[in-house]
Amino acid sequence: MRIVGIVAAVCGMAFSAAGTATAAQAAVSAPTLTLISNENPAPRDGSPSFLAALQPAPACGTVTWLIDGAPPAAGIPSGGTGGSYALGPVTGLSVGNHLITASYSGCETAGATTGTLTETVTDQVSQPPRITAQVVSAVPKHHGWYSRPVLVNFTCTAGSVPFSPDDCPEPVLLTKNQGGQSVTAMITDSAGRTASVKVSHINIDQVPPKLRVSGAANGATYRHRRPLTCYAADALSGVARCTIRKAVSHHHGVTKVKWVAVATDVAGNVRAKTGHYRVTR
């Protein structure tokens, strides 16, 4: 009788301990698993990637993947930790629907869970995004040169997969006086395909040419009429023309010659200078 009593007590303790462990295990909750594809539907030559996001992020455990019930082919990258696990890019999927499964193993602090996603592959061929550039200036280009700052705007169009308009590059403002400037911009869609655009031969000259008039000093008096010559120089776009206009008047035996010299460079910048001289006999 004494031996039986001891056995019953031991059995009771074992049963009670087992019941306590079962309750603790049931109290562990599983995180929410969200499965995302970066390209769904995908074209037949596409290469979608998949992300398994766990919330709240567990501190332990792993995620295993299945494609149509089978492990991914060797060579397909996978990995992750905590709340984020990735698979892909995955190539070679046939046209049709494919079941993607991500299974979280669970651990001491988080329960196991599974997420699925149907990836659709179409018969279409993948198209990269497109980007174009437009050059804008306050003054139109003149003989290949701008005489004001240049703004390069970009327009982006999605290809096979969408992307956020915020991913389109910001406009680029060019203010430097220099010939042969260029601007390059690139965009990348969520599938990793890229497109770029380059605008070249942007010539900017905002500086008027230098101007000098020879032949007579401004305000001077001479005994004979003086020949005037216009000289201009421009280190960027070059000189287009340099001209002098004269106006002659006579008063009480004094001839007054007024002149206006105007120099224009190829970009359309203008510099003017005025002066006069007198002739007495």
Summary of the structure (lengths in Angstrom):
residues: 281
radius of gyration: 40.3
end to end distance: 156.6
largest distance: 156.6
contacts: 821
relative contact order: 0.12
helix: 10%
strand: 49%
